[in-house]
């Protein structure tokens, strides 16, 4: 009996493993199944087959021991005990994976693949429903003929594998864009963009109401403010590449912090399924990751469009700019603080004329001013406070932010670009670790001594970033616009996720953006409505709006719109929105492959 039950478990596990492989193919439509069959078998099918067989066998054995577990006197498939039940479990898990990844990656998967993924999820769910009906029939009518139920019990899981494979579409070449002949223009406005993450509009308003962020309060009166709908999953590289291309991840190609390689395969996988325990596969060496570089971007960026029209640009710490490329202006990649002291520093700064001066402005964690740190933390922990490495988290966030602020000021003053963009990452990092101490009532298990020690870190960091934004707003003059963009907010990690992470041996972060709280847009400057409201805006709207503010046409293939509601009516009347078919035909260099990059830090929203 155990041998036959093991056989049923193995068959059911093979259905689940095959669906994990098929789901991976849907998420990576460029993958050739024939060429990648061996790697998919080794890295995905076999691990899920063996683990699934063991798990399903345990389920069957527990079901045998449980007194009130429903049993049929005649199983639907003769000689295969537990076959229908275990196939039902495998199909339910597979259906859940398909639906979860359909929801999570709906902005990342091409439309044809998305439709096939939806139809596959429906097909697997239908198979599970049929198996459930067969199981109920065998319990309620044990003496009825088993011929038709046995056929359905076999065909349903077979269809759960065959139908998704058949529905996977073939991917053809992308259509050629209409050629564009750019000409040099004089910018209508000079635009500065400050990017932040981990700060939502409701948090801004609450802090303003509490008089905790006076700089933001002044900005709300001077400019326009409102929600900025984000994308899911909320991973910074994908969202910020959308912000700077006006295209969804399915088009621009940057979908996560990293790409994946299966053991024994040279092929790059852009995504692996959520819920497929990818982190465990990494630990076993079956899957490896590589940081996303600028070569992954398949669509023209905002700065490439501006440069083509002669508009100078300056970029500091913008996702997807490493290795840096030549441009009309300068680019400092988000790896500069890690590479500045080594031989590869030139990869992180283009041009490198001011490399020495930029290196001199790098702030190391040991160089942080004790007086500045005392604003966040007490010099020595209280006796009752929990000993944690949280001080290192703060220093690891603050030092790079100060580095890019100082180096960015140097480069901006030297090159004076018409468009300048910089990104503050530390607020997001601090939010993941310190939210529980800033909002202890939303967690319920925070020691008072920990709140006294760490409770002011996050509010103080927000105030520091708001101070930097306030200084930038004060510097805005005639013909200039400041945009403050938050890609997404932050909220407490749900209790169930904290429990799961703890059970797996990890240290759960307190803040998360997995449920994708919205970000915000604050616009201040010449032509911006004072006290205006941003209406129904998304991260797709930033690139078209910047092109318009600078005086360039908007690409018709961009998926956002110009946020004219934040502009004075006189400005809009004097500068009507214009369009071109596409910016994709602009000639621009592509970065080549480089040596492996050091990690920038893991986000908690990965697969």
Secondary structure, 3 states (H helix, E strand, C coil): CHHHHHHHHHHHHHHHHHHHHHHHHHHCCCCCHHHHHHHHHHHHHHHHHHHHHHHHHHHHHHHHHCCCCCCCCCCCCCCCCCHHHHHHHHHHHHHHHHHHHHHHCCCCCCHHHHHHHHHHHHHHHHHHHHHHHHHHHHHHCCCCCCHHHHHHHHHHHHHHHHHHHHHCCCCCCCCCCCCCCCCCCCCCCEEEEEEECCCCHHHHHHHHHCCCCHHHHHHHHHCEEEEEECCCCCCHHHHHHHHCCCCCHHHHCCCCCEEEEECCCCCCECCCCCCCCHHHHHHCCCEEEEECCHHHCCCCCHHHHHHHCCCCEEEECCCCCCCCCCCCEEEECCCHHHHCCCCCHHHHEECCCCHHHHHCCCCCHHHCCHHHHCCCCCCCCCCCCCCCCHHHHHHHHHHHHHHHHHHHHHHHHHHCCCEEEEEECHHHHHHHHHHHHHCHHHCCCCCHHHHHHHHHHHHHHHHHHHHHHHHHHHCCCCCEEEEEEECCCCEECCHHHHHHHHHCCCCCCCEECCCCCCEEEEEEECCECCCCECCCEECCHHHHHHHHHHCCCEECCCCCCCCHHHECHHHHHHCCCCEECCCCCCCCCCCCCCCCCCCCCCCCCCC
